Amino acid sequence: MSASSLYASLPLNPERNEIRLLDIEPAKQEDGSPEVPVGCQLRRVDFDNGPEFSALSYTWGDEPIRADIFVNGILTPVTINLESALKHLRRSDQVVTIWADALCINQADNVEKGYQVRRMHDIYSRARRTIVWLGPESDGSDMAMRALRDTGSAAMEGGLLDHHNASQLTAGFASQDPKFQSLRNLRVATGWAYPFKAVRKLVDKRYWTRLWVLQEYALAPCLLIQCGNTTMDSDQFNAGLLFLQYLGAYLASTVTEDNIDTPVQAGTDCGLSPKERSSRFWHMANNTPGSRGVGLIGVRRQYVRWQQESGSTPQSRLCHLLERTNSGSDDAPVTGVTDPRDKVFGLLGLLGPNVELGFAVDYQVSEEEVYTGAMRWLVLSSQMQLLSYSRIHSQIAMPSWSSDWRHRLQAPNIEKGLFKPSGEQQGQAVRAGDNIIRFKAVLLDSVVCCAGLWQPELRDSDSFWEDAQRFLAEVETVMTARKDVPPMLLGMSPEQWQEGVWRIPLADQYTDDIGMRMRAPMAAKAGWDTVKLGQPASGMEGDRLGEATRYRIAMTRLHRRRLAWTRQGLIGLMPADAEVGDVVSIVLGAEAPLLLRPGSKDGAYQIVGESYVYGVMDGEAITKDTLFTDIDIC
């Protein structure tokens, strides 16, 4: 019997709530030797009867490299990582029942994959537990698991997981609040004798990059983290990773010139380079874990909050998840999928049970159709913030209001929630054709000139200061030449208009003490005064240097912006692809003004991208007498 005939003998009826489960048979030898080939029985069950099982969360690994196991007596090739997981999970004296996607879903049947994906929420939320398999022991993983488990357990007893946001924890560690005393004591007791490199390698494992892990990690009522034969529960892991952040900050604060070259204590870690061994500070600083593991903790907490919030909708959840997983830095929590359609399908389990989707979960349609269908459903449900990612697709057949989620998208230049260009008006969108959506909008003016491009070169400090000096001078020249307030900005004084000379280059966005974006305060002008002169001198006073640094950070958070102005004198930062004749618009509900390109078929516009337009970012262009236009966007 072949693998295809195996699934043919256990068909799943899409009209019934059926799944397959995998029974791992006991090892043949008394000692459960891993050398004995794995034997399993695959069976079909009625999910409504409440079968007991554990769900396996793992990464498939390198698919070309295979190992053979027996499934219902059939020699079946599986990935090395799955075979390793099955060997570690099997017992010598009892059957272990699990759900593992590679075997419990017929991966060769796209129809079956489609409707089984819709059951992921129920599978992971109703499993007795979910086992997170990180792979066999390697690179000091036993040492790392024990460190996270031990510090995590102690941090939990100190109340670390009782605080729900980073600002509470940061303030508590920095204060003398007695509620945090045991956590402060734990930092001191742990000290430098911590396996930073082993923990980094554990958190850098490929598992943490999988997109599917988001729902598997968040939905499970009970999570067990396992690497090799070492295990811990998810609360220990979560607390251990969170504590590590505050441990690192504390240790860094104790470093002086006298102790910076103190060597690492023998036996503290493994696989250290000579340089890492020579300095405990370098050992720690060079092995700071990325944000992926911590990001999963955030998703699990977010899912709990969604369950408690009455205003959370499936559409708002999917919008949040798409932004979280597909935009921003390369250190974002998770991104990896084998099939690009899973950039959407892999998130659906987190939307809730029995959600009526506005698009098909179908592996037989193209990626473009999946992304367009999902975006249409979201935009028609007023998730207008996604329009900040919209742009013309020159190489693929997708409407401009959709996004190509196959590739990581640059985070929008305009921070969500800082501006309200639509004022109090709510977004409205209706379907006007296959790939056309009709929006309510105000068409402000058309672009008459596009100037220099702002794309900072962050790796070269000298180049940054030269480019910044040039760009600031260009903005100042344009503002000086256009001293009069544009006629459509009736409520703006000449003095306010001239503030644009230092607000425009940073899109009126600044950075606070903990790196969060905020509206630019008047103090930012001091930063502009300094940056426009070029690289600050080494002896510059602290306050001036501080504002120059903040201004520089704010400018570097912008990307691919082009200075441009319109026929009636509006000035702002447009997309790099802006052209003369493009139209500055306020699409109701969007986070920022959108630059539109006319001339498409049937009179529809295309979205060039989000823009910062000085003087219209807070609804100034919207009055009680404003006439809104129905515009079609394709």
C-alpha positions in Angstrom: 0.0 0.0 0.0 1.3 3.5 -0.9 1.0 6.8 0.9 -1.8 7.9 -1.5 -3.7 4.7 -0.9 -3.2 5.2 2.9 -5.2 8.5 2.7 -7.7 7.0 0.3 -8.4 4.3 2.9 -9.0 7.1 5.5 -10.9 9.8 3.6 -12.2 12.9 5.5 -15.7 14.0 4.8 -15.7 17.8 4.5 -19.4 17.9 5.6 -18.5 16.2 8.9 -16.2 17.3 11.7 -13.5 14.7 11.0 -9.7 14.8 11.5 -7.0 12.2 11.6 -4.9 11.4 14.6 -1.5 9.6 14.8 -0.9 6.9 17.5 2.9 6.5 18.2 3.4 2.9 19.0 5.6 1.9 22.0 9.2 1.3 21.3 10.0 -2.4 20.6 12.9 -2.5 23.1 12.6 -2.2 26.8 14.8 0.9 27.0 12.9 2.7 24.2 16.1 3.0 22.2 15.9 5.7 19.6 17.5 3.4 17.1 14.3 1.4 16.7 12.3 2.7 13.7 9.2 4.6 14.6 5.9 2.8 14.1 2.6 4.7 14.0 -1.1 4.1 13.3 -3.1 6.8 11.5 -6.8 6.8 12.2 -9.8 8.9 11.4 -11.9 10.3 14.3 -15.1 12.3 14.8 -13.9 15.5 16.4 -17.3 16.0 18.0 -16.7 13.0 20.2 -13.9 14.8 22.0 -10.9 12.6 21.2 -7.9 13.1 23.5 -4.6 14.0 21.9 -1.6 16.3 22.0 -0.9 18.7 19.1 2.6 18.9 17.8 4.0 22.3 16.9 7.3 22.0 15.0 9.1 23.1 11.9 9.2 20.7 8.9 12.9 21.2 8.4 14.7 20.5 5.1 12.2 18.7 3.0 14.6 16.9 0.7 16.3 15.2 3.6 14.0 12.4 4.7 13.8 9.5 7.2 11.5 6.5 7.0 8.9 5.6 9.6 6.1 3.0 9.5 2.5 4.4 9.2 -0.1 1.7 9.3 2.6 -0.7 8.2 3.6 1.4 5.2 7.2 2.7 5.0 6.6 6.5 4.9 9.2 9.2 4.4 9.0 12.2 6.7 11.4 15.1 7.4 14.3 14.4 9.8 12.9 16.8 12.3 9.5 15.2 12.5 11.1 11.7 12.8 13.2 13.1 15.7 10.2 14.5 17.4 8.3 11.2 17.1 11.3 9.3 18.6 11.5 11.6 21.5 7.8 11.6 22.2 7.2 7.8 22.1 7.1 5.8 25.2 8.3 2.3 26.0 5.0 1.2 27.6 2.1 3.1 26.1 0.7 4.6 23.0 1.1 8.4 22.6 -1.6 10.1 20.4 -0.8 13.3 18.6 -2.0 15.5 15.8 0.9 16.5 13.4 -0.1 18.3 10.2 2.4 16.6 7.9 0.8 13.2 8.5 -2.7 14.0 9.7 -3.5 16.1 6.6 -3.0 14.7 3.1 -0.5 17.3 1.9 -1.0 16.2 -1.7 -4.7 17.2 -1.6 -5.2 20.9 -1.9 -8.9 20.6 -1.3 -8.4 18.8 2.0 -5.7 21.2 3.1 -8.2 24.1 2.5 -10.9 22.9 4.8 -8.6 21.4 7.4 -6.9 24.8 7.7 -10.3 26.1 8.8 -10.2 23.6 11.7 -6.8 24.7 13.0 -8.5 26.9 15.7 -10.4 24.0 17.1 -7.5 21.5 16.8 -5.0 23.6 18.8 -7.6 25.0 21.3 -9.1 21.6 22.1 -5.8 19.6 22.2 -5.0 18.4 25.8 -1.7 20.2 25.3 0.5 21.5 22.5 4.1 20.3 22.4 6.5 22.8 21.0 9.3 20.7 19.5 12.6 22.7 19.1 14.6 19.7 17.9 17.2 17.4 19.4 19.7 18.7 21.9 22.4 20.8 20.3 24.5 23.9 20.9 24.1 23.8 24.7 20.3 23.6 24.5 20.0 21.6 27.7 21.9 24.3 29.5 19.8 27.0 27.9 16.5 25.2 28.7 17.5 24.8 32.4 18.5 28.5 32.7 15.2 29.7 31.2 13.2 27.2 33.3 15.0 28.0 36.6 15.0 31.8 36.2 11.5 31.7 34.7 10.1 29.8 37.7 11.7 32.2 40.1 10.5 35.2 38.2 7.0 33.9 38.1 7.1 33.6 41.9 8.2 37.2 42.0 5.1 38.2 39.9 6.8 39.0 36.6 3.9 37.7 34.5 1.3 39.7 36.6 2.3 42.9 34.8 0.8 43.3 31.4 3.0 45.8 29.6 6.6 46.7 29.3 6.3 50.2 30.8 4.9 48.8 34.0 7.8 46.3 34.3 10.5 48.9 33.3 9.2 51.3 35.9 8.9 48.6 38.6 12.5 47.4 38.1 13.8 51.0 38.2 11.8 51.9 41.3 12.0 51.0 45.0 8.5 49.4 44.8 8.6 46.5 47.3 6.4 44.4 44.9 9.5 44.2 42.6 12.1 43.5 45.3 12.2 39.8 44.7 12.7 40.4 40.9 15.5 42.9 41.6 17.1 40.4 44.0 16.9 37.7 41.3 18.9 39.9 38.9 21.6 40.2 41.4 21.6 36.5 42.3 21.7 35.4 38.7 24.4 37.9 37.8 26.9 37.1 35.0 26.8 33.3 35.5 24.2 33.0 32.7 24.5 31.0 29.4 23.8 33.9 27.1 25.1 32.2 24.0 23.3 28.9 24.5 20.0 30.8 25.1 20.5 32.9 22.0 21.0 29.8 19.9 17.9 28.2 21.4 15.8 31.3 20.6 17.4 31.6 17.1 16.2 28.1 16.1 14.3 27.9 12.9 11.1 27.0 14.8 10.6 30.6 16.0 10.5 31.9 12.4 7.5 29.9 11.3 4.3 31.8 10.7 2.1 28.9 11.7 3.6 28.9 15.1 1.6 32.0 16.0 -1.7 30.3 16.2 -0.2 27.1 17.6 1.5 28.9 20.4 -1.4 31.3 21.1 -4.4 28.9 21.0 -3.1 26.1 23.2 -4.6 25.9 26.7 -1.5 24.1 27.8 2.0 24.4 26.2 5.0 22.2 26.8 8.4 23.4 25.4 10.7 20.5 24.5 14.2 20.4 23.2 15.8 17.0 23.2 14.7 15.4 26.5 14.5 18.7 28.4 11.1 20.3 28.9 9.4 23.3 30.6 6.0 24.8 30.5 5.2 27.9 28.5 4.9 30.2 31.6 8.4 29.3 32.7 9.7 29.9 29.2 7.8 33.2 28.8 8.9 34.5 32.2 12.5 33.3 31.6 12.7 35.2 28.3 11.1 38.4 29.8 13.4 38.3 32.8 16.5 38.0 30.5 15.7 41.4 29.0 15.8 43.0 32.4 18.8 41.0 33.5 20.8 42.2 30.5 19.9 45.9 31.2 20.9 45.5 34.8 24.2 43.9 34.1 25.1 46.5 31.5 24.5 49.2 34.1 27.1 47.7 36.4 29.9 47.7 33.7 32.9 50.0 34.4 36.3 50.5 32.9 37.7 48.4 35.7 35.5 45.3 35.2 34.6 45.4 31.5 37.3 42.9 30.7 36.5 40.4 33.5 36.6 36.9 31.8 33.6 34.6 31.7 33.5 32.1 34.6 34.4 28.6 33.4 31.4 26.3 32.8 28.9 29.3 32.5 28.3 28.8 28.7 29.5 26.7 25.8 30.8 27.2 22.3 32.4 30.6 23.2 34.9 32.3 21.0 38.2 33.5 22.6 36.9 37.1 22.6 33.6 36.0 24.3 35.6 34.1 26.9 37.8 37.1 27.6 35.1 39.5 28.5 31.8 38.7 30.3 30.4 42.0 29.0 31.2 41.1 25.4 29.8 37.6 26.0 26.5 39.1 27.0 26.4 41.9 24.5 27.3 39.7 21.5 24.6 37.1 22.4 21.4 39.2 22.9 18.4 37.1 21.7 16.3 38.5 19.0 12.7 39.5 19.5 11.0 36.4 17.9 10.4 34.4 21.1 9.3 37.5 23.0 7.0 38.4 20.1 5.2 35.0 20.5 4.6 35.9 24.2 3.0 39.1 23.0 0.8 37.3 20.5 -0.4 34.9 23.2 -1.3 37.8 25.5 -2.9 39.6 22.6 -5.1 36.6 21.9 -6.2 36.5 25.6 -7.1 40.2 25.4 -9.1 39.6 22.2 -11.2 37.0 24.0 -12.0 39.6 26.7 -12.8 42.5 24.4 -16.3 42.9 23.0 -15.1 45.2 20.2 -12.6 42.8 18.7 -13.7 41.5 15.2 -12.2 38.8 13.0 -11.4 41.6 10.5 -9.6 43.8 13.0 -7.7 40.7 14.2 -6.5 39.7 10.8 -5.5 43.3 10.0 -3.4 43.4 13.2 -1.8 40.0 12.4 -1.0 40.8 8.8 0.8 44.0 9.9 2.6 42.3 12.7 3.9 39.5 10.6 4.6 41.1 7.3 5.9 44.6 7.9 8.7 46.2 9.8 12.2 45.0 10.6 13.9 41.7 9.8 13.7 40.9 13.5 9.9 40.8 13.4 8.4 37.8 15.3 7.7 35.3 12.5 7.7 35.3 8.8 8.5 31.8 7.4 6.1 29.8 5.3 6.6 27.1 2.6 3.5 28.2 0.6 3.1 32.0 0.2 -0.7 31.6 0.5 -0.1 30.7 4.1 0.9 34.3 4.8 -2.9 34.7 5.1 -4.1 31.1 5.8 -1.6 30.6 8.6 -3.3 33.4 10.6 -6.9 32.3 10.3 -7.0 30.1 13.4 -6.5 33.3 15.6 -9.6 35.0 14.2 -11.9 32.8 16.4 -14.1 29.8 15.9 -16.5 29.4 13.0 -15.6 32.7 11.4 -17.5 33.5 8.2 -14.7 34.7 5.9 -15.2 36.9 2.9 -12.8 34.9 0.8 -12.0 31.3 0.1 -9.4 29.2 1.8 -8.4 27.4 -1.3 -4.9 26.2 -2.2 -6.0 25.9 -5.8 -6.1 29.6 -6.4 -3.1 31.9 -7.0 -1.3 33.9 -4.2 -2.4 37.1 -5.9 -6.1 36.0 -5.6 -5.7 35.0 -2.0 -4.1 38.3 -1.0 -6.6 40.3 -3.0 -9.6 38.4 -1.6 -8.4 38.9 2.0 -7.6 42.6 1.5 -11.0 43.2 -0.2 -12.7 41.6 2.8 -10.8 43.7 5.2 -11.1 47.1 3.4 -14.8 46.6 2.8 -15.0 46.0 6.6 -13.4 49.5 7.2 -9.9 48.3 8.0 -8.6 51.4 6.2 -5.2 51.4 7.9 -4.1 48.8 5.5 -4.2 51.4 2.7 -0.9 52.7 4.1 0.7 49.7 2.5 -1.0 50.1 -0.9 1.0 50.9 -4.0 0.9 50.3 -7.8 2.0 46.8 -8.7 3.9 47.0 -12.0 5.0 43.4 -12.2 2.0 41.5 -11.0 -1.7 41.6 -11.7 -3.1 43.0 -8.4 -5.1 46.1 -7.7 -3.2 48.9 -6.0 -5.4 48.8 -2.9 -4.1 45.3 -2.2 -0.7 44.3 -0.8 1.7 41.6 -2.0 2.3 39.8 1.3 4.9 37.5 -0.3 7.6 40.0 0.6 8.1 41.8 3.8 6.6 45.3 3.4 8.3 48.4 4.7 6.4 49.7 7.7 4.4 52.9 6.9 6.1 56.2 7.4 3.1 57.6 9.2 2.7 56.1 12.6 -0.8 54.6 13.2 -3.0 56.7 15.4 -0.8 59.9 15.5 -2.8 61.8 12.8 -6.5 62.1 11.8 -6.6 63.5 8.3 -10.3 62.5 8.0 -11.2 64.3 11.2 -14.2 62.6 12.7 -15.4 61.2 9.4 -15.6 57.4 9.2 -14.3 55.4 6.2 -16.7 54.0 3.7 -15.9 51.5 0.9 -18.1 49.4 -1.4 -17.2 47.0 -4.1 -17.6 48.6 -7.6 -16.2 45.8 -9.8 -14.0 42.7 -9.7 -10.9 44.6 -8.6 -12.4 48.1 -8.1 -13.4 49.5 -4.7 -15.3 52.8 -4.3 -14.3 55.1 -1.5 -15.5 58.4 -0.1 -12.7 60.9 -0.4 -11.6 64.6 -0.8 -9.4 65.3 -3.8 -7.2 68.2 -2.5 -4.9 69.1 -5.3 -2.5 67.9 -8.0 1.3 67.7 -7.8 3.1 70.2 -9.9 6.7 69.5 -8.8 8.7 66.6 -7.3 12.1 67.4 -5.8 14.8 65.4 -4.0 14.5 61.9 -2.6 15.1 61.2 1.1 16.5 57.8 1.5 19.1 57.9 4.4 22.2 55.8 4.2 22.3 54.5 7.8 25.6 52.6 7.5 27.6 55.7 6.7 27.4 58.4 9.3 29.2 61.0 7.2 26.9 60.4 4.3 23.9 60.7 6.5 24.9 64.2 7.7 25.6 65.4 4.2 22.3 64.0 2.8 20.4 65.4 5.8 22.0 68.9 5.4 21.1 68.8 1.6 17.5 67.7 2.2 16.9 70.2 5.0 18.2 73.0 2.8 15.9 71.9 0.0 12.8 72.0 2.3 13.8 75.4 3.6 14.3 76.8 0.1 10.8 75.5 -1.0 9.2 76.9 2.2 10.9 80.3 1.8 9.7 80.5 -1.8 6.1 79.8 -0.7 5.6 82.0 2.3 1.9 82.4 1.8 -0.4 79.9 3.5 -2.3 77.8 0.9 -5.8 79.2 0.5 -7.4 75.8 1.5 -5.8 76.1 5.0 -8.0 78.9 6.3 -7.3 78.2 9.9 -3.5 78.3 9.8 -1.5 81.4 10.7 1.6 82.5 8.8 3.7 81.6 11.9 2.3 78.1 12.0 2.9 77.7 8.3 6.5 78.5 8.7 6.9 75.8 11.3 6.7 73.4 8.3 10.3 74.1 7.6 11.4 71.9 10.5 8.2 69.7 10.8 8.1 68.5 7.2 11.6 66.8 7.1 10.5 64.4 9.9 6.8 64.2 8.9 6.0 65.9 12.3 7.0 62.7 14.2 9.5 62.5 17.0 10.8 59.8 19.3 10.3 59.7 23.0 12.7 58.4 25.7 11.8 54.8 25.1 11.9 54.9 21.3 8.1 55.3 20.7 6.9 57.7 18.1 5.1 60.9 19.1 4.1 64.2 17.5 7.1 66.5 17.2 7.2 69.0 20.1 8.5 72.6 19.7 11.8 71.4 21.2 12.4 69.5 17.9 13.3 72.9 16.2 16.5 73.0 18.2 17.4 69.6 16.7 16.7 71.0 13.2 18.8 74.1 13.9 21.8 71.8 14.7 21.3 69.1 12.0 21.0 71.5 9.2 24.6 72.7 10.0 26.0 69.2 9.5 27.6 66.7 11.8 27.7 68.1 15.4 31.1 69.0 16.9 32.4 66.7 19.6 32.3 69.4 22.2 28.6 70.3 21.7 26.5 70.9 24.8 24.4 68.0 26.0 20.9 69.5 25.4 21.7 70.6 21.8 23.4 67.3 21.1 20.4 65.4 22.5 17.9 67.2 20.3 20.1 66.8 17.3 20.2 63.0 18.0 16.5 62.8 18.4 15.9 64.8 15.2 18.3 62.5 13.3 16.5 59.4 14.7 13.2 60.8 13.5 14.6 61.5 10.0 16.1 58.0 9.7 12.7 56.4 10.5 11.4 57.8 7.2 12.2 56.1 4.0 11.8 56.6 0.2 10.1 60.0 0.6 10.2 62.7 -2.0 9.6 66.4 -1.4 6.8 67.6 -3.6 4.2 70.4 -3.8 0.9 71.0 -5.4 -0.7 73.6 -7.6 -2.2 75.5 -4.7 0.9 75.3 -2.5 0.5 72.3 -0.4 3.9 70.9 0.6 4.8 67.5 1.9 6.7 64.2 1.7 5.3 62.0 -1.1 6.2 58.4 -2.2 9.4 58.1 -4.1 7.4 57.1 -7.2 5.4 60.4 -7.1 4.9 62.1 -10.5 3.6 65.5 -11.7 -0.1 65.2 -12.1 -0.7 62.8 -9.2 -3.5 63.8 -6.9 -3.2 64.4 -3.2 -6.4 63.0 -1.5 -7.9 62.2 1.8 -9.6 58.9 1.6 -11.9 58.7 4.6 -10.6 56.4 7.3 -7.0 56.2 6.0 -4.2 56.9 8.4 -2.5 59.4 6.1 -3.3 61.3 2.9 -3.0 59.0 -0.2 -1.3 60.0 -3.4 -3.5 58.8 -6.3 -2.7 58.4 -10.0 -5.4 59.2 -12.5 -5.7 57.8 -16.0 -6.6 54.2 -15.2 -9.3 52.2 -17.0 -12.9 53.3 -16.4 -11.7 56.5 -14.8 -10.4 54.7 -11.7 -7.4 55.9 -9.8 -4.4 53.8 -8.5 -2.8 54.3 -5.1 0.8 55.5 -5.4 1.3 55.5 -1.6 0.8 57.2 1.7 2.0 60.8 2.1 2.7 63.4 4.7 1.1 66.8 3.7 1.8 69.6 6.0 -1.4 71.4 7.3 -4.0 68.7 6.5 -2.9 65.9 8.9 -5.5 66.6 11.6 -8.6 67.0 9.5 -8.1 70.7 8.7 -9.3 70.1 5.1 -12.6 68.6 6.4 -15.3 71.0 7.4 -19.1 70.8 7.8 -19.4 72.1 4.2 -17.0 69.6 2.6 -18.4 67.8 -0.3 -17.1 64.2 -0.5 -16.4 62.5 -3.8 -17.0 58.9 -4.7 -13.8 57.7 -6.2 -13.0 54.3 -7.7 -9.6 52.8 -7.0 -8.3 49.8 -8.9 
